[in-house]
Amino acid sequence: MPDKPAKSKILTNATSNMAVFAVMIVVTFFMTPILVAGLGDDRYGIWVFVESIIKYLALFDLGITAAVVKYVAKFNATEDRDEVNRIYSTSIAIFSSLGLLVGLTTMAYALFGALPRSIDSTLAYEARIMIALLGFNLAVGLPLSVYNSIISAIELYWVKNIVQILILIGRSLVFLWVLSVGGGIVAIGITITAFALLQHLALLVIAHVKVPSLKFSLKSITSGTFRQVRNYSIWSFIAAISSRVSFQTDALVIGFCLDPSSVTYFAIAARLVQYSKSFVRSATMVLTPRFSVLESLGDYGEVRRLLIFGTRITVWLSCFISQGLILLGPDFIGRWMGASFQEISSPVLIILALPLPLFLAHSVSARVLYGIGKVRPFATTTAICAILNLGLSLLLVRHWGIAGVAIGTAIPCLVQVLMIAYIVCRATELPIWRFFQQAYLAPLCGAALATFAWWWVLAYLSLNSYLSIFCGGIIGLGLNLLLILIFDRELWQLVRGKVNVFLGREDH
């Protein structure tokens, strides 16, 4: 297994990322109704509309940030400062060009682009200003995002996360002030832009302090480095697009084949699953620079050990999340959205939650492939599964409605798990039977027992309030921790050690 300091650092970074994501969810949960009430339905809808446009323009990233993380981590580990500066300078140059293109595109759309007919002239003026502001934010943010990637590459996630939380809290407080003085979406747009720039500048300073040799130079921009970044980033970009097709087109399939209300019922369940996926991935993403470092040192034995260790932790965590969505999710939806949503959305939630333990576990394998530069087979597999997802969803939606779309999404997830497992085992020369035995067997057996015990306990509880659902979740957490103690003593010792350090006690 990986040595204790390495495991401890990985767990610290993963916990830090998950904590930030949890804070973001809590802030979003409380701020959304305040913003809707303060801005009004129309102006908030314009904000969402503009953000949707900007999210598609964010694809101009083209996978380059992933390439920066991979290569800066690799060359920083070998202390090759010249190569680090080549990657840094080249990525800054590429992003500056893309940022200029984004800026011109958003400015042209803000001035001349068509808006929905439902937006009247006054709101249209505000919408165009909002597009220009957020477009400027993205255009400037593209080259500055290199510093975020550099900090990730040197594995200073906790520093980046502190900055992110402070910016989030500060921005939310300014949002409240803006609404209290009657400000609209233009003031909100200015606030978003100002705090985004502040965050980028803070990360810029931190990156230069932690990597003092970092220096931009036109001489460092070489055709060889450009090809190196391009060859890696293009496959990362394909993987990102394929992932979006897999999980963002379900609403389009339902909208074209059924009716708008069915989209809403599906989206409620899918959103809970998507939050769960993002929560776990926020933890596994810290592994990319670590695998890149190990690859640069030629330590594939440690790559294999960390792959098994990281996958096992992820299976434990995702099993607990899957259990919670299946056992508590329907009652939560009923309490949150009403009885009709509980009846219609719950089957979708259960279908989408069933493959989560296996699907989320393969995110560690993805980090391995990104870290060691084997992105092409991963992207190809993701693209194949995205096409399979779309085809099955179109086929099954006519027979089983939104449940058919959920099945059409779940089956490719399982196919992708098996394909990625084969690819990563082949890339790391790890016997696939050993991988499944050491990474999956203990958590899946423990989860099966925990699921049965949790279901039996919940049969005696009335989950008719948020408090009772929360208590049911705590019971499930306790059961899973007990099973970890029984089936995985090493992980238990590691978690206990981190808790003792947090509480200021010596870890014996």
N, C-alpha and C positions, 0 to 999 in steps of 0.2 A: 504494500500500500504506500501512497505518498507519505513523505516524512511529516512529522507533526507540525513544524512551523509552516510548511507549505499548505497543509490542510487548514490550519488556523487562519492564515491570511486569506485563503479562498473563501472560507466561511464568513470571515469578517466583511469582505467585499460584497459577497452575495447578500448577507443580511442587511448591509447598508443600502444596497440597491432596492431590495424589497421594502425596506422601511420608507424610502423616498416614494416609491410607487404607492404604498399604503396611504401616506400623507396626501399625495395628489388625489387619490380617490376620495378621501374624507373631505378635503377642501372642495372638490368638485361637487360632492353630494350636498354640501351646505350652501355653496355659492350659486349653484344653478338656479334654484327657485328665487333667490334674491335678485340675480341678474334678470331673470324673466320678468319678475314683478317690477323691477326698476326701469328696465328698458321698454317693456311692453312686448307683446307677442310678435308684432311686425318687425321691430328693430332687432329683437333677439334672433328672429328668423333670418334677417339679412346677415347678421353676424355669422350664423351657421352656414349660410349660403356662400359667403365670401371665404370662410375657412375651408370649405369643401374645394373651392377653386385653388386655393393656395396649397392644399395638401397634394393635389395633382402636380402642381408646379414644383413641389418639393422633390419629385422624382428626378429633377435635374441633378440631384446628388450623384446619380449614376453608379452607386456602389463605391465611390471613391473613398468615403470615410472608412469603410471596412478595410480597404487597401492600406490606408494610412495606419490604422491600428495594427494590422498584421506586420507591415514592414518596419515601422518605427520600433515596435516591440522586438523584432528580430535583430535589427542593427544596433539598437541600444544595448541589448544583451551582449553582443560581441564587441561593444564599444567602438563601433565604426561610425565616427561622428560625421565623416564626409558623406556616407550613404544616408544617414539620418537627415542631413541638410539637403541632399538631393531630393529625397522623398518630400520633405517639408516644402522646399521651394517650388518643386514641380506641381504639387497638389494645390498650393496657393495660387499659382499661375492658372491652372485649369479652372479652379473654382472662381477666380476673378472673372475669367471669360464667361463662364456659365452664369455668374451673378449679374454681369452686364446684360446678358441675353434675357434673364428672368426680369430684370428691372425694366428693360425696354418692352418686353411682352406685357407685363402687368400695367405699365403706363399706357400702352396702346389700348389695352382692354378697358382700363379705367376711363379713358377719354372717349372711345368709340365703340366699345363692346356692347352687345345686346344684353339686357337684363330682363328678368321675368316680367310679364305684362302686369302682374298683380302689384308691382311696386310703383307707387305714385311718384310724381316729379320730385317732391321734397325728400322722400326716402331714397329715391334714385341718386340724388346728389350726395347724400351721406354714404350710400353704398359705394359709389365711385371713389370717394375719398378713402373709405375703409380699404378698398382694393389696392389703392396706391400706397397706403401706409404699410399694409401687411406685405405687399409686393416688395417695397423698399426693405422691410425687415428681412425678408427671405434673401433678397439680392445681396445685402451686406452680410447676412448670416452665413451664406455659403462659404466664402473664404475664411471667415472667422471660425467656422465649425472645425477647421483643422486643429485648433488648439484643444477643443474638446476631445478629439480623437487621440491627440498626443498624450493627454492626461490619462485617458483610458489605457493607452499602450504601455505607460509606465506603471499602471495598476494603482493609481491614486484615486480610486473611486470614492473613498470616504470624503476626500477634500472636495471633489466635484459635487458630491451629493449635498454637502453642507451649503455650498454656494447655491445650488438649485433650490433647496428648502428655503433659504433666506430670501431668494428672489421671489419664490412662490408666495410666501407670507407677505412680503412687502407689496407685491403686485395686488394681492387680494385686498389688503388694507386700503390701497389707493383706489381700487375698484369701488369699495364701500364709500369712500369719500366722494368720488366722482358722482355716484348715484345720489348721495345725500344733498349735493348742490345742484342736482337736476341735469347732470351731464348726459350725453347720449353716446352713440356708438363711435363717433369721431374721437371723443375724449378717451373712450375705451381703447380705440386703435392706437392713439398716441401713447397711452400707458403701456400697452403691450410692446410697442416698438422700443420705448425708452428702457424698459426692464430687460428686454431681450438683448439690447446693446450693452447694458450694464453687466449682464451675465457673461456675454462674450468677452468683454474687456477684462473682467475678473479672471476668467480662465486663461486669457492671453498672458496676463501678468504671472499667474501661477506656473504656466508652462515654461516661460522664460526663466523663472526663478529655479525651477526643478531641473530644467535642462539648459544650463547657462551657455552651452556651446551652440544652441539653436540660432541659426543665422540665415536670413533670406538673401539669396544672391542669384542674379540672372545667370551667372556662369554655372550654377548648380542645376539649372534646368537643362537636362540633356534628353536627347531622343531615346536613349536606352532606358532611362528612368521612366519616361513617358510611356513607353511600350510596356514596361514592367507593371506600372500602375494600371494601364488600360487593360492588359490581359487578365489581371485579377479582378478589376472592378466590373468588367462587362458581365462576367458570370455571376458576380454578387448582385448586379442589377437584375439579371434574368431571374435569379432566385427570388428577389424581392417582388418583382412583377408577378411571378407565378404564385407566390404566397397570397398576394392581393387578389388574384383571380380566384384562388381556392376559397377564400373566406369573405370576399367583399362582393361577389356577384350573385350570391344566393338571393338577395333582395331583388335584383333585376330579374332573375328567373321567376320568382314568385309574382312580381309585379306584372310581368308579361303574360304569365300563364293563369294566374288566379285574379285576385282583387287587392286593392290597396290595404284593406284591413288585415288581410293575411300577412302582408309584409310586417305590419306592426306586431302581430302575435309572434311571428318568427323572430323578429329583432329583439324582443324582450328577453327571450331565452338565449339567443346567440350572444347578446351583450354580456350576460353573466359569464358565459363560457369564455368569451374573448378577454374579459378582465382577468379571469383565472390564468389564461395562457400568458398574457402580458406580465402578470405577477411572477410567474415561474421563470419566464424568459429574462426578466430583469435580473434574476439571480445567475442564470447560466451564462449570460453574455460576458461576465467577468473572466470567463475561462479562455476566451480567444487570445488575448495577449500572452497568457501563461503557456498555452500550447505553442504559440509562435516562438517564444523564448526556448522552450524545450526542443523544438524542431531545429532552431539555429544551433543549439549545442549538440545535436545528434542524439539526444537522450530519449529514444523511442520506448525504452522500458518504463520510464516515468510517464510518458504519454499514455501508455496502456494502463498503468496503475491509476492514473488520474481519471482516465475515461471510465473505468469500472467504478471507482469511488464516487465520481460526480454523478454518474447515471444512477447508482444505487440511492443516493440522497434524493435525487429528483423523482425517482419512482415512489419513494416514501411520501414525499411532499404532495405529488400529484395524485397519489391514491387517496390521501386524506381529502384533497380538494374535490376529487370525483365523488367520493362518498358523501361529502357535504352537499354537493349540488343535487345528487340523486335523492338523498334522504330528507334534506331540509329545503332544497330549492323550490319544490312545488308550493309548500306552505309560505315561503318567503314571497313568491310571486303573487299568491293570493292575498297576502297582507299588503303588499306594495301596490299592486295594480288592480286587484279585484278578482272575484270568483270566476268570471268568464276567461280572464287571462290564465288563471290557475288551471282551468280545464283544458284550454286549447294549447297553451304554451308549454305545459309541463312535459308532454311526450317528447317534444322537440328538445327540451333541456336534457332529459334523461338519455336520449339517443346520442346527443352531442357530447355528453359527459362520460359515457361508457368507455370510449377509446382514449380518454385523456391520459391515464397513467402511462400507457405505452407511447402515445404521440408526444407528450411533453418530455418524456425521457430521452427521445431521440434528439432533442435540442442540444444536449451535451455532445452527441456525435456530430451535430452540425458545427459546434464550436471547434471540435477537433479538426474537421475538414477545412474550416476557415483558417484556423491557426497554422496548419501545416501546408496550406496553399492548394488543397485539393477541392476547390470550389466548383470546378466544371462538372464532375459527376453528381455532386449535390444539386446544382442548378438544373441539370438535365432531368434528374429524378423528380424534382419539385415541379418542373414543367409538365412532365408526363402525368403526374398525379393531379395537377390542376386541370388538364384536359379531361381526365377521367372523371373528376369531380363535376365539371360542367356538364358532361354528357350524361352521367347517371342522374344528376339533379333534374335535367330536362326530361329524362325518360320517366323517372319515378314520381315527379310532381303531378302528373296527370292521373296517376293511380291512387296515390296516398296523400296528396296535398303537401302541406308544409312538413309533415312527418317524412314524406318521401324525399324532400330536399335535404332534410337532416340525415337520412340514411345515405343519400348520394354524397354527402360531405364526409360522413363517418367512415365509410368503406375505403375511400382513397387514403384516409389518414392511416389506417392499418397497413395498407399496401406500402405506403411510404415508409413506415417504421421498419418493415422487413427489408426493403431495398436499401435504406440508409444504413441499417445494421450490417448488412453484407458489405457495403462499400467501405464503411469505417473499419471493419475488422480486416478487410483485405488491405487497406491502406496502412494499417498499423501492425499487420502480421499477427493479429490476435485471433485465436481459434474462436469461432462464433459460439460453439457450445460452452466454452469457458466464459465468454462474455455474458451470455444469458444466465448461466448458473450463478456467477458471482455478483452480477449487477441486478438481476430481476427476481431470482428465486425467493430470497428471504423477504423482501418487501411485499411481493405479491401474496405469499403465504400469510404473512402478518396482516396484510390488508383484508384478506378474505375473512380471517377471524374477527378483525376489528369491525368489518361491515356487518357481520352477523350479530355481534354483541351490541353494536350501536343501534341497529334496526330493532333488536329485542327491547332495549331500554326505551327507545322512542315510542314504542307501542303503548307504553304506560304514561306518556306525557301528552298534554294538549298544547299543540303548537299554534296558538291563536293570537300571539302577540310577538312583537320584536324581541322582547325580553326572554320569552320562553324559547324562541328560535335561537337566540344567542346562547342561552344556557344549554340547549341541545348541542350547539356547536362546541362548547367547552367540554361537554361530556365526551364527544367524539374525539376531540384533541387529546384528552386524558387517556382514552382507550388506545389511541394510536401510539402515544408516547410509551405506554405500558408494553405494547407489542414490540416497539423498537428496543426497549430494555431487554426483552426476552430473545428477540431474533437478531439484534445487531448491537452487541455490547460496545464495539469500537465507536460507532456513531454516537451512542449514548454518552460515552466517556468524553468525546469531543464536544458535544453540546453542553454537557455539565461543566466542562472546563471553561467554555466561553461565558456561561452564566456566572460562574464563580469570579471570573475576571471582571465582569460587569458589576458584580456586587462588591468588589474589592476584597474578596476572600482568596486565600491561597489555594491553588488547585493541587490536591494531593493525589 
